[in-house]
């Protein structure tokens, strides 16, 4: 199973962050070889003030 570099990640950001601004970087590795060692990232869908979380933030699936 993938192992994250940190047990827990947390970020604080300014209220008026520019669109596309970096908020947080996470890192995980997998001890498998080749394609089985590939780690992909995604956000679990949630809601913020009634709007989908994905309307506020996104994640780069390949890089975290």
N, CA, C and O atoms as a GROMACS GRO file, in nm:
protein
  256
    1UNK      N    1   0.084  -0.120   0.000
    1UNK     CA    2   0.000   0.000   0.000
    1UNK      C    3   0.088   0.125   0.000
    1UNK      O    4   0.197   0.124   0.057
    2UNK      N    5   0.042   0.232  -0.062
    2UNK     CA    6   0.118   0.358  -0.060
    2UNK      C    7   0.138   0.408   0.083
    2UNK      O    8   0.053   0.388   0.170
    3UNK      N    9   0.251   0.473   0.105
    3UNK     CA   10   0.284   0.530   0.236
    3UNK      C   11   0.308   0.680   0.216
    3UNK      O   12   0.391   0.720   0.134
    4UNK      N   13   0.236   0.761   0.291
    4UNK     CA   14   0.253   0.906   0.283
    4UNK      C   15   0.374   0.950   0.364
    4UNK      O   16   0.406   0.889   0.466
    5UNK      N   17   0.440   1.056   0.318
    5UNK     CA   18   0.557   1.110   0.385
    5UNK      C   19   0.522   1.163   0.524
    5UNK      O   20   0.604   1.157   0.616
    6UNK      N   21   0.402   1.214   0.540
    6UNK     CA   22   0.354   1.266   0.668
    6UNK      C   23   0.229   1.188   0.709
    6UNK      O   24   0.152   1.145   0.624
    7UNK      N   25   0.209   1.172   0.838
    7UNK     CA   26   0.089   1.104   0.886
    7UNK      C   27  -0.036   1.188   0.862
    7UNK      O   28  -0.142   1.135   0.830
    8UNK      N   29  -0.023   1.319   0.876
    8UNK     CA   30  -0.135   1.411   0.860
    8UNK      C   31  -0.084   1.537   0.792
    8UNK      O   32   0.027   1.584   0.820
    9UNK      N   33  -0.164   1.592   0.702
    9UNK     CA   34  -0.131   1.716   0.633
    9UNK      C   35  -0.231   1.823   0.672
    9UNK      O   36  -0.349   1.794   0.693
   10UNK      N   37  -0.183   1.946   0.682
   10UNK     CA   38  -0.268   2.058   0.718
   10UNK      C   39  -0.218   2.182   0.645
   10UNK      O   40  -0.098   2.197   0.623
   11UNK      N   41  -0.309   2.269   0.606
   11UNK     CA   42  -0.269   2.392   0.538
   11UNK      C   43  -0.360   2.506   0.580
   11UNK      O   44  -0.478   2.486   0.607
   12UNK      N   45  -0.303   2.624   0.584
   12UNK     CA   46  -0.380   2.746   0.605
   12UNK      C   47  -0.353   2.835   0.486
   12UNK      O   48  -0.241   2.840   0.435
   13UNK      N   49  -0.455   2.906   0.441
   13UNK     CA   50  -0.435   2.992   0.327
   13UNK      C   51  -0.512   3.121   0.345
   13UNK      O   52  -0.608   3.129   0.421
   14UNK      N   53  -0.466   3.221   0.272
   14UNK     CA   54  -0.530   3.352   0.278
   14UNK      C   55  -0.670   3.345   0.219
   14UNK      O   56  -0.697   3.264   0.130
   15UNK      N   57  -0.757   3.428   0.268
   15UNK     CA   58  -0.896   3.428   0.222
   15UNK      C   59  -0.907   3.461   0.074
   15UNK      O   60  -0.992   3.406   0.004
   16UNK      N   61  -0.823   3.549   0.026
   16UNK     CA   62  -0.831   3.594  -0.114
   16UNK      C   63  -0.719   3.536  -0.199
   16UNK      O   64  -0.659   3.608  -0.279
   17UNK      N   65  -0.689   3.409  -0.183
   17UNK     CA   66  -0.586   3.344  -0.263
   17UNK      C   67  -0.620   3.356  -0.411
   17UNK      O   68  -0.737   3.351  -0.449
   18UNK      N   69  -0.519   3.373  -0.494
   18UNK     CA   70  -0.540   3.380  -0.638
   18UNK      C   71  -0.578   3.242  -0.692
   18UNK      O   72  -0.532   3.140  -0.641
   19UNK      N   73  -0.661   3.240  -0.793
   19UNK     CA   74  -0.697   3.113  -0.857
   19UNK      C   75  -0.571   3.045  -0.907
   19UNK      O   76  -0.484   3.109  -0.967
   20UNK      N   77  -0.560   2.916  -0.883
   20UNK     CA   78  -0.444   2.840  -0.926
   20UNK      C   79  -0.327   2.841  -0.830
   20UNK      O   80  -0.224   2.779  -0.858
   21UNK      N   81  -0.339   2.911  -0.717
   21UNK     CA   82  -0.230   2.917  -0.620
   21UNK      C   83  -0.210   2.781  -0.553
   21UNK      O   84  -0.307   2.710  -0.526
   22UNK      N   85  -0.086   2.748  -0.528
   22UNK     CA   86  -0.053   2.624  -0.458
   22UNK      C   87  -0.096   2.635  -0.312
   22UNK      O   88  -0.066   2.735  -0.246
   23UNK      N   89  -0.166   2.535  -0.263
   23UNK     CA   90  -0.213   2.534  -0.125
   23UNK      C   91  -0.130   2.438  -0.041
   23UNK      O   92  -0.090   2.470   0.070
   24UNK      N   93  -0.105   2.319  -0.094
   24UNK     CA   94  -0.039   2.214  -0.018
   24UNK      C   95   0.015   2.110  -0.114
   24UNK      O   96  -0.046   2.083  -0.217
   25UNK      N   97   0.129   2.051  -0.080
   25UNK     CA   98   0.183   1.940  -0.156
   25UNK      C   99   0.190   1.819  -0.064
   25UNK      O  100   0.239   1.828   0.048
   26UNK      N  101   0.142   1.707  -0.112
   26UNK     CA  102   0.151   1.581  -0.037
   26UNK      C  103   0.241   1.486  -0.116
   26UNK      O  104   0.258   1.501  -0.236
   27UNK      N  105   0.298   1.387  -0.044
   27UNK     CA  106   0.386   1.292  -0.112
   27UNK      C  107   0.363   1.154  -0.055
   27UNK      O  108   0.357   1.135   0.066
   28UNK      N  109   0.352   1.057  -0.146
   28UNK     CA  110   0.339   0.917  -0.106
   28UNK      C  111   0.426   0.832  -0.197
   28UNK      O  112   0.451   0.868  -0.312
   29UNK      N  113   0.473   0.721  -0.145
   29UNK     CA  114   0.550   0.627  -0.225
   29UNK      C  115   0.491   0.488  -0.208
   29UNK      O  116   0.421   0.460  -0.110
   30UNK      N  117   0.520   0.403  -0.304
   30UNK     CA  118   0.474   0.265  -0.299
   30UNK      C  119   0.595   0.177  -0.327
   30UNK      O  120   0.668   0.201  -0.424
   31UNK      N  121   0.618   0.076  -0.246
   31UNK     CA  122   0.736  -0.009  -0.257
   31UNK      C  123   0.728  -0.108  -0.373
   31UNK      O  124   0.826  -0.177  -0.401
   32UNK      N  125   0.614  -0.118  -0.441
   32UNK     CA  126   0.602  -0.208  -0.555
   32UNK      C  127   0.691  -0.162  -0.670
   32UNK      O  128   0.753  -0.056  -0.663
   33UNK      N  129   0.697  -0.243  -0.775
   33UNK     CA  130   0.777  -0.213  -0.894
   33UNK      C  131   0.688  -0.172  -1.010
   33UNK      O  132   0.571  -0.209  -1.017
   34UNK      N  133   0.745  -0.094  -1.100
   34UNK     CA  134   0.679  -0.058  -1.225
   34UNK      C  135   0.544   0.008  -1.206
   34UNK      O  136   0.527   0.095  -1.120
   35UNK      N  137   0.447  -0.035  -1.286
   35UNK     CA  138   0.314   0.025  -1.285
   35UNK      C  139   0.247   0.010  -1.148
   35UNK      O  140   0.168   0.096  -1.110
   36UNK      N  141   0.277  -0.097  -1.076
   36UNK     CA  142   0.216  -0.117  -0.944
   36UNK      C  143   0.268  -0.018  -0.839
   36UNK      O  144   0.207  -0.002  -0.734
   37UNK      N  145   0.378   0.047  -0.868
   37UNK     CA  146   0.434   0.146  -0.775
   37UNK      C  147   0.377   0.286  -0.801
   37UNK      O  148   0.407   0.380  -0.726
   38UNK      N  149   0.297   0.300  -0.904
   38UNK     CA  150   0.241   0.430  -0.940
   38UNK      C  151   0.139   0.476  -0.836
   38UNK      O  152   0.049   0.400  -0.798
   39UNK      N  153   0.153   0.599  -0.792
   39UNK     CA  154   0.060   0.658  -0.696
   39UNK      C  155  -0.017   0.769  -0.766
   39UNK      O  156   0.043   0.856  -0.830
   40UNK      N  157  -0.148   0.766  -0.754
   40UNK     CA  158  -0.233   0.873  -0.808
   40UNK      C  159  -0.312   0.934  -0.693
   40UNK      O  160  -0.350   0.865  -0.598
   41UNK      N  161  -0.335   1.063  -0.702
   41UNK     CA  162  -0.402   1.137  -0.595
   41UNK      C  163  -0.537   1.186  -0.642
   41UNK      O  164  -0.557   1.214  -0.761
   42UNK      N  165  -0.632   1.197  -0.549
   42UNK     CA  166  -0.761   1.259  -0.577
   42UNK      C  167  -0.821   1.305  -0.445
   42UNK      O  168  -0.785   1.257  -0.338
   43UNK      N  169  -0.911   1.400  -0.455
   43UNK     CA  170  -0.983   1.450  -0.337
   43UNK      C  171  -1.112   1.372  -0.321
   43UNK      O  172  -1.182   1.345  -0.419
   44UNK      N  173  -1.144   1.337  -0.199
   44UNK     CA  174  -1.277   1.283  -0.172
   44UNK      C  175  -1.374   1.400  -0.184
   44UNK      O  176  -1.349   1.507  -0.129
   45UNK      N  177  -1.483   1.379  -0.253
   45UNK     CA  178  -1.578   1.489  -0.274
   45UNK      C  179  -1.647   1.525  -0.144
   45UNK      O  180  -1.697   1.439  -0.072
   46UNK      N  181  -1.650   1.651  -0.116
   46UNK     CA  182  -1.719   1.705   0.001
   46UNK      C  183  -1.790   1.832  -0.041
   46UNK      O  184  -1.793   1.867  -0.159
   47UNK      N  185  -1.847   1.900   0.055
   47UNK     CA  186  -1.917   2.025   0.026
   47UNK      C  187  -1.869   2.134   0.121
   47UNK      O  188  -1.839   2.108   0.237
   48UNK      N  189  -1.862   2.255   0.069
   48UNK     CA  190  -1.826   2.374   0.147
   48UNK      C  191  -1.936   2.476   0.126
   48UNK      O  192  -1.955   2.526   0.015
   49UNK      N  193  -2.008   2.508   0.232
   49UNK     CA  194  -2.119   2.603   0.223
   49UNK      C  195  -2.215   2.566   0.110
   49UNK      O  196  -2.265   2.653   0.039
   50UNK      N  197  -2.240   2.436   0.095
   50UNK     CA  198  -2.335   2.388  -0.004
   50UNK      C  199  -2.278   2.366  -0.143
   50UNK      O  200  -2.345   2.304  -0.227
   51UNK      N  201  -2.158   2.412  -0.170
   51UNK     CA  202  -2.097   2.396  -0.303
   51UNK      C  203  -1.999   2.279  -0.300
   51UNK      O  204  -1.939   2.252  -0.196
   52UNK      N  205  -1.981   2.210  -0.412
   52UNK     CA  206  -1.885   2.100  -0.415
   52UNK      C  207  -1.743   2.148  -0.384
   52UNK      O  208  -1.702   2.254  -0.429
   53UNK      N  209  -1.670   2.069  -0.307
   53UNK     CA  210  -1.531   2.101  -0.273
   53UNK      C  211  -1.449   2.127  -0.399
   53UNK      O  212  -1.361   2.213  -0.400
   54UNK      N  213  -1.478   2.051  -0.506
   54UNK     CA  214  -1.404   2.064  -0.631
   54UNK      C  215  -1.422   2.200  -0.697
   54UNK      O  216  -1.347   2.234  -0.789
   55UNK      N  217  -1.519   2.279  -0.654
   55UNK     CA  218  -1.534   2.414  -0.709
   55UNK      C  219  -1.438   2.511  -0.641
   55UNK      O  220  -1.424   2.625  -0.685
   56UNK      N  221  -1.372   2.468  -0.533
   56UNK     CA  222  -1.276   2.552  -0.461
   56UNK      C  223  -1.132   2.508  -0.482
   56UNK      O  224  -1.043   2.592  -0.496
   57UNK      N  225  -1.107   2.377  -0.484
   57UNK     CA  226  -0.970   2.326  -0.496
   57UNK      C  227  -0.967   2.206  -0.592
   57UNK      O  228  -1.068   2.142  -0.617
   58UNK      N  229  -0.848   2.181  -0.642
   58UNK     CA  230  -0.827   2.065  -0.726
   58UNK      C  231  -0.693   2.002  -0.690
   58UNK      O  232  -0.612   2.063  -0.619
   59UNK      N  233  -0.670   1.882  -0.738
   59UNK     CA  234  -0.544   1.813  -0.710
   59UNK      C  235  -0.486   1.762  -0.841
   59UNK      O  236  -0.560   1.716  -0.929
   60UNK      N  237  -0.355   1.771  -0.854
   60UNK     CA  238  -0.289   1.714  -0.969
   60UNK      C  239  -0.271   1.565  -0.941
   60UNK      O  240  -0.195   1.527  -0.852
   61UNK      N  241  -0.339   1.482  -1.016
   61UNK     CA  242  -0.344   1.338  -0.990
   61UNK      C  243  -0.207   1.272  -0.993
   61UNK      O  244  -0.184   1.176  -0.919
   62UNK      N  245  -0.116   1.320  -1.076
   62UNK     CA  246   0.014   1.256  -1.090
   62UNK      C  247   0.117   1.304  -0.988
   62UNK      O  248   0.208   1.229  -0.952
   63UNK      N  249   0.103   1.427  -0.940
   63UNK     CA  250   0.208   1.485  -0.855
   63UNK      C  251   0.165   1.515  -0.713
   63UNK      O  252   0.250   1.544  -0.628
   64UNK      N  253   0.036   1.511  -0.685
   64UNK     CA  254  -0.012   1.543  -0.551
   64UNK      C  255  -0.010   1.690  -0.525
   64UNK      O  256  -0.047   1.734  -0.416
   0.00000   0.00000   0.00000
